[in-house]
């Protein structure tokens, strides 16, 4: 019997990530790849982690390389990315994580897949390692945000799997 994450849960997080970066950053993100994540190593130096409970249980993580985090937060704040302090970038990434999880929660409101979200926890460093509980599956989606920027960001959803087949 195969284990998977219900796309009815996954897709709202991906939609909310696209909406957040499009509207707040005035960018046109593009989905690059979707895959099962098998390593605890996060993508980049900044990660915003949101816990999910009361219905869907698990976590949502948005992770960014330093340069891209600065670029996106700079756009959100109409500031020069190079002039931003690390604390300000961390706050901005926390807000992005909150918008992604909150957007998914809004999309799923009124359905059987409702959930509550925690306050974001921001991790910084390299490498960031985040160990999910052994009874979860993590699906990651990589996004490019600008054709001239080589950096990408990731949205990772780790939840208890459903059985198929």
N, C-alpha and C positions, 0 to 999 in steps of 0.2 A: 504494500500500500504506500503510495507516494504522499509526501507531506508538502504543503504549500501555504502561501499567504493568500487570503481571499482578495482578489483584485478590487472588489467593492470597498475594501479598506485601503488598499495601496493607492489606487488612482486619485482619491481626493487629496492625498498628501503631495503627489506629483503636480496635480492641478494647482494647488495652493502655492507651491514653490514657484511655478511658472507665473502665476498672478502676482505674487509678491515682488519678484525681481522685475517683471514687466512694468508694473504700476509704480512701485517705489523707486526703482533704479533707472526707469526709462530705458530699459534694455530689452532685447529680444532673445531670451534664452532658448536653447535648442537641446532637446534630449539626445544624448550620445549613446548611452548603453544602459541596460538594466541587467543586473546579475545577482546571484545569491552570494552574499558576503561570507567568507569562510575564515577571515583573519580579524583579529581585534584592532589592527592598526587603522587609524582614521586617516582621512584624506586632508592633508595640510596641517597648518598650525593652529587654526581656530575651529572649535566645534561647539555648537549650541545643542544641548540635550534637553528634551522635554519628555517627562514621564507621562504615560497614558494609563488610566485606570477606570474602573466602574463600567465595564462593557468590553471595550477593546483594551487589552492589557499589554504593556510593553513600553517601547520608547521610539521617539522620532529624533533623529540627529541631522543637523545640517553642518557640513564641514567645508572649510575653505583654506586654500593656501593664503599666506600672509598678504601677498600682493593683491590678490583678488578680493580678499576681505576688505582691505583698505579702499580699493576702487569702488566696491559696492556701497560701503558705509559712507564714503566720501560723496557719492551720488545721492544717497538718502538724505544727507545733511547739507548738500550743496557746499562742500568744503574740499580743500586740496587733500587728496589721499595721503600725500607724504607728510602733511602737517598734523595728522591725527595721532593722538597718543594711543598707546596700546589699550588703556582703560576705555577710551571712547570707542575703539574698534570692537572691544569685547562687548560693550553695551549695545552697539549696533548689531552685532551678530546675535546677541540674545533677543533683540527685537525681531530680527529675521526669523529665528527659530520659533518665536512666539506667534508670528504672523502665519508661518507655515502650518503649525499644529492647530492654531485657532481657526485658520481657513478650512482645514480638513474637518475640524469639529463642526463648523458652520455648515459645510456641505452635507455632512452626515446627520445633522440635527433632524429629529423626527423619524429617523430610521431605527432599525433594531441594532445598528452598529454605532450607537452613541457612546461617548466616553468623556471623561474629565481630563484636563491637562494640568501639569505642574508648572511652577515657575521655572524658567530656563536656568540651567546650570551651564556655565561657560568654561570650557577647557582650553588651555593654551600650552603649546610646547611642540616638540618634535622628537620622537614620534608620540602621538597621543594613542593610547591603547584603551579601548573600551570593551570590557568583557560582558557579553550578554548572558543571561541565564541559560543553562544547557537545554531547557525545554522551549527555546524560541528559535525562530528562523529569521535571519536578517536579509532583507532585500535592499540593494543599493541602486540608485539611479544617478548617473553622472550627467551634468549639464554644462554646456558651453554657453557663455553669455554675450560674447562680442567677437566678431570674426578676426579682429586684430589682437585679441588677448589670448595667449596660449593657455592660460590657467582655466581650470574647470572647478565646479563645486559638486558636492554629493548630497543627496538626501537619502538617509538610511532609515528604514522602518523595521523594527524587530518586534515581532509578536509571536504568540503561541500559534503553531500551525494548525491547519485544518487537514483532515484526512480525505484523500480523493482516491477514486478507483475502487 
